Amino acid sequence: MRCVIARFPFDLFKNEVEDSMKGIKPEPVTGDAVVISRRVYPVKQVGEIITRQDRRDFTAGEVTRALTRLGFTCRPAEVPAPVAPPLTPLESASAMLGAPGAV
C-alpha cells in the first residue's frame, strides 16, 4: 500500500511491517499504540523503524492512518479520568453526619 508519511511516499505491506518489528522490544506506551504480533508498540516507535526517520519528522496520526489501512489494530492514547477536588472540612463533616431529615 502506498502512503505518505512526513511528506515522503512509502510502499508498506503488512508482512514487511511485522518482519521489521520482530525482535524489537516495545517501549512503554505513553500515547497512541498499535498491536503487532500480539505486542503493543507506541506508534512513534513503529513509525521510526518502518520509515527510518526521526520521530520528530512525522506525527502519530500519519503512522496510525497508514497502519490502520494495513489492517493493524491501533489504540488512541488513554485519557486519565478527571479527579474530583478534595472535600473541604465542612463538606467532610456534613457527609459524615448524613443528609438532613434522614432517620
Buried (B, 14 or more C-beta within 10 A) or exposed (E): EEBEBBEEEBEBEBEEBEEBBEEEEBEEBEEBBBEBEEEEBBBBBBBBBBBEBEBEBBBBEBBBBBBEEBEBEBBEEEEEEEEEEEEEEEEEEEEEEEEEEEE
